[in-house]
Amino acid sequence: MTAKRYQGVFPVAPTIFDADGRLDLDGQRRAIDFMIDAGSHGICILANFSEQFALSDEEREQVQQAVLRHVAGRVPVIVTTTHFSSQICAARCRRAQELGAAMVMVMPPYHGATIRVAELAIFEFFQRLSDAVSIPIMIQDAPVAGTNLSAAFLARMAKEIVQVCYFKIEMPGAAAKLRELLRLGGDAIEGPWDGEEGITLYPDLEAGATGAMTGGGYPDGIRQITDSFAAGKRDEAAAAYMRWLPLINFENRQCGLQAAKILLEEGGVIRSGAVRHPQMPVNPATRAGLIALARHLDALVLRWGR
């Protein structure tokens, strides 16, 4: 297990495109600078909220090179390397490590709505990834994978697979699962993390979460919750959670992965908040509602680029 413990706020960086859908690497670098200035303890790239599913392999390489070189060690970077193939996923993990990633994040192998693999194959999949790298592996336990990963199975992998020690829990009942994972896994669970934009962040922190992987639009707001909680100021943390929850909920339920891009564009951080077709822009009223909530909270993103 790695000697260094990663904890805190590690938002997902959106992949920035220009208005014609081409990679905007200058905009990407500005988005990363904003996220660091906004208090991110680290950053995750090439996740689902980064539209990784809309990128070619060549574009993935361009993005991870640009981000890791630009960050230059200022904060740790997690690279999502999910792929159905054990061989391809392991190669992606090795490449991320070569470029300086602090950790890789991987979902269990799946394809479409029906293709899944048995628990034995999932175990062997993560064992092969662990054999390929010397940095931590975070298992992303997310509904999109359609795979049941019990707390007992996750704890077993943490105990038996060297690099598997971080877990991003995004399933319904996340707090209960985090508690059970910590009970069963003990010291093998180096990083029990919250996900899903932080919509269950406060109960997950109470359950023992030490990290939060949220959207990239307002790390400063998420820090108000996590910093207070870490300082033992539960009432302040709960109040901050209630204050930011309407915006968190609006992102989670109304805008999804477009939320961070909308806020970054509105705040002048990036030139275009475009998503790639066949995704379509949110309704203008939805966009306005998101911006209004962020402005009411004085989110840094709306001031950083002005």
N, C-alpha and C positions, 0 to 999 in steps of 0.2 A: 504494500500500500504506500502511496506517496506520502512523504513526511509533511507536506504543506497542506493545510486545510483551507479550502475555498468556501467562503460563505458571504452572505450579503445579497446585494441586488445585482443580478446579471441579466439585463434585458436582452431581448432578441433584436438584433439590428435588421431593419428592412433592407431589401436589395433595391437600390435606387436606379430607376430607368428615366430616360428622357421622354419627351412627349410622343416620340415615335417608337418607344418600346426598346430602345437600345440601352445597354449598360451605361450609366453615368458614374464613372469612377471618381470624378472630382466631387460630385454630390455625395457619393458613398463616403468619402473621406470626411466631408463636412458633417454628415450625419454621425459618424463615429466620434468626431471631436465634440459635438454637442452632447452626446450620450456620456462621454467621460466628464465633461464640464458639469453635467447635471448630477453627478455623484455616483455613477455606476461603479461598482466594485470590480466588475468585469463585463464582458460582452459575449453574446452567443451569435454566431453567424450561420447562414445557410440552413436555418430551421424552416419549419412549415410557414411560420409567420414571415420568413424571408423569401417566400415564394420559391423555395428550392426546387419544387416540382415543375417550375416553369423555366428552368435554366438548363442549358446544354452542359456537358462535361467541361468543355472549354471555358464556358462562362463561369462555372464553379471555380475553376482554377484561377481565373482572372480576379474574381472577388476575393478569394481567400488570400491570394498573394497581395493584392492591394491593401486589404485590411490589416493583415499581420505585419506587413512592412510599415504601414502608417502608424499603427499602434505602438510598435517598436518597444514593447515591454512596459508601456505605461500602466496597463491593466492586463490581467489574464484574459485570454480569448478561448472560448469553447467553439469548436467546429462540429457542426452536425454532419455525420457521415453515413446516414442511413441508406441502406440498399438491401434488396432481397438476397443477393448473392453474397455468401460468406467471403469468397475470394475478392470480389470488387469492394465490398465494405472494408475488408482488412487493408486493401491497397489505399483506399481513401483515408483510413486511419493513419497509416504510415506516412502518407503525404502530408497530412495535417501536422503530425508531429515534426516532420522534417522542416516545415515552414515556421514552427515555433508555437503551435497550439499548446495550451495548458491542459486541455482535456478534449475528449470527443464525446458527443452525445449520439445515441443510436436507439432507434425503435426496434422491437423484435421483427424478424422477417415476415413480411406480408405482401400481398399484391391484390389490388382491387378489393371487391367485396367478399370474395369467397376463398381465396388461396391463402392458407395458413399452414404452419408446420407444427409438429408435436413438441411437447415440452423437452424431450430428449434432444431434438434437433436445435431448439432454442438455446439450451445449455451449451451444446457443442459450438453453435454459432458464436456466442459470446466468449467461449474459451479460445476459439481461433482468433478473435479480435484481440483478446488479452495477450496471446502469444506473439502478436504482431507489433505491439507497442509497449512503451514503458511509462506512459502517462495514464491518468485515470480515465475510466470509461463511465459515463453516466447513462443509465438505462432510462429511456423516456417511456413512461407508462401512460399512454394516451389512448383515448377512445378511437382515434383515427386508425390505429393498427388493428382494431377488432380482435385483440388477443388477450385472453385472461392470464394475467401474471399475478398469482396469489402472493400475499405477503410472505408466506412460507417459502415459496419458490425463489422470490427475490432475495430473501435472507440467505437461502442456501447458496445462491450464486455469489453473493457477497463473501461468504465464508470460504468458498471453494475455488473461485476464479480471482486471480491475483489483482487485476486492475479494475474489476467491477466493484465500485465502492460509493458511487453517487447515484441517486435515484430522484428523478423528477416525476412526482405523482400528480396526475391530472384527471384521474378517474373520479366518478361520483363517490362521495364519502371519503375524500382524500385524507381528512384529519384522522379518521378511524384507521385507515390503512397505514398512515405514517406511524401512528402509535404501535400498531401491531408489528410493523417492519422493525421499529427500534427495539421492541420487546424481544423479538425473535433473533434479530441480527446483532444486537449489542454493539460492541466496538468495531465490528466489520462494516457498519453503516457509517461511513465517514461523512457523507453529505445527504441528509434527507431534505429534499427541496420541494417547494410549492411551485405550481405552474398555472396554466390557464388564465393568464393575464392578471393573476392576483385576486381573482374574484372570491376565493376562500382564504385569503392570506392570513387574516387574524386567527381564525380557528386552526389553521395549519401551523402558525407559529406557536400557538398554545400546545399543539400536539408534538412539537419538537423540531419543526422545520428550521433549518439554519441558512437556507438560501431561498431566493425568490427569482424565478425566471418569468419576467413579465413582458409586455409590449415595450417598445422603445421610445414612446412619446413623452413620458413624464417620470423618469427615474427619481427626480427630486421629490415628487410626491410620495413615491413608494418608500424612499428613504425616511420620510417623516414617520412612517409606520414602523419600519424595521429598526430604526435607530432608537426610538423610544422603547420598543419592546426589549431590545438588547440591553438597554440601560436599566431595565427593571421597572420602567414607568408604564405599567399596564394600562392605567386609565388614559394616559396621553396617547398611547398606541391605539387603543380602542377608539378614542375620539378622532384621531387622524384617519383611521380606517373608515369610519363612518363619514368623514368629510370627503374623502376621495372615492368612496364606493360608487356614487352615482356616475362618475366618469369611468371608473373601471368597468362597471356594468354596461355602460353605453358602448364602450369599446368591445366588450365580450359579446354582447347580444345584438348590436346594431351595425357595427362597422368592421369587426374582425380585423384582419391583417392590414386593412386600409387605414386604420385609425392613426397609427404612427406617421404614415406618409402624409395624411391630411394635415396633421399638426405641424410636421416639419415644413411642409410647403407654406402653410399659412404664416408660420413664423420666419420665413425667409431663409431657412437653413438649406433647403434644396429648391431647385427651380421647378421641378415637376413631381407630383405625387402619383404619377401614372402607375397602374398595374397592367400586367400583360393580358391581352385577350386570350381566352374567352371570358376572363373576369371583366366585369363592368363597373364603372365608378358608382359609388353610392348615390342615392338621391340627394339633390342639393339641400333639401330640408334636413336630412340626416347629417350631412356635413356641417351645416350651420349649428345644429344641436350639439354636436361634439365640440365644436370650437367655442360655443357659448359656455359649456361646462368647464372647459379648460381655462377660459378667460376668467370666469368667476373664481377659480382657484389660484389665479396668477401663476399658472404653470410656466416654467422657465422657457419652454420650447417656443412660446409665442413672443418672447423678447430677445432670445439669444442671437438671432440672425439680423436683427433690426439695427 
